Amino acid sequence: MVLNKNIPLELEMLMKEEHVTLEDIGNKLGTSKQCAWNFRKNAKVNNNLVRVAEAIGYDVEVRFVKRDN
């Protein structure tokens, strides 16, 4: 199983690289800074998804790819 367990940490690093704050994210999501923090903190891959992928012979990988805007 390939599973990135540090998604919140990766998001935090990406936010720093892009100079984006939780307030910025909250504004883009139409919610508060606190809710944006909860989204980031609780970002994870559902264990059921991993189990299904394993059952059919696959791994789950999460990666972030910069969009071309």
C-alpha positions in Angstrom: 0.0 0.0 0.0 1.4 3.4 -0.9 -0.4 6.0 1.1 0.7 9.5 2.0 -0.1 9.9 5.6 1.3 13.4 5.8 -1.2 15.1 3.5 -1.8 17.9 6.1 1.9 18.6 6.3 2.2 18.6 2.5 -0.7 21.0 2.2 1.0 23.3 4.8 4.3 23.2 2.8 2.4 24.0 -0.4 0.6 26.9 1.2 3.9 28.3 2.3 5.4 27.9 -1.1 2.4 29.6 -2.7 2.1 32.3 0.0 -1.5 31.3 0.7 -3.0 31.6 4.2 -5.8 29.7 5.8 -7.8 32.9 5.5 -7.2 32.9 1.8 -8.4 29.3 1.5 -11.4 30.1 3.7 -12.4 32.9 1.4 -12.0 30.8 -1.7 -14.1 28.0 -0.2 -16.7 30.5 1.1 -16.1 29.5 4.7 -14.1 30.7 7.8 -10.4 30.4 8.5 -11.2 27.8 11.2 -13.1 25.6 8.8 -10.3 25.8 6.3 -7.9 24.7 9.0 -10.2 21.7 9.8 -10.2 20.8 6.1 -6.4 20.9 6.0 -6.0 19.1 9.3 -8.4 16.3 8.4 -7.2 15.8 4.8 -6.7 12.0 4.4 -7.5 9.2 2.1 -10.4 7.0 3.2 -9.2 3.6 4.4 -12.0 1.9 2.5 -10.7 3.3 -0.8 -7.3 1.9 0.1 -8.8 -1.5 0.9 -10.7 -1.7 -2.4 -7.6 -0.6 -4.4 -5.6 -3.3 -2.7 -8.3 -5.9 -3.4 -7.9 -5.3 -7.1 -4.2 -5.1 -7.0 -3.6 -1.4 -6.9 -1.9 1.1 -4.6 -3.2 4.6 -3.7 -1.0 7.6 -4.2 -1.9 11.1 -3.4 0.1 13.9 -5.1 -0.4 17.5 -5.7 0.1 18.9 -9.2 0.4 22.7 -9.9 -2.3 23.8 -12.3 -1.4 25.9 -15.3 -3.5 29.0 -14.8 
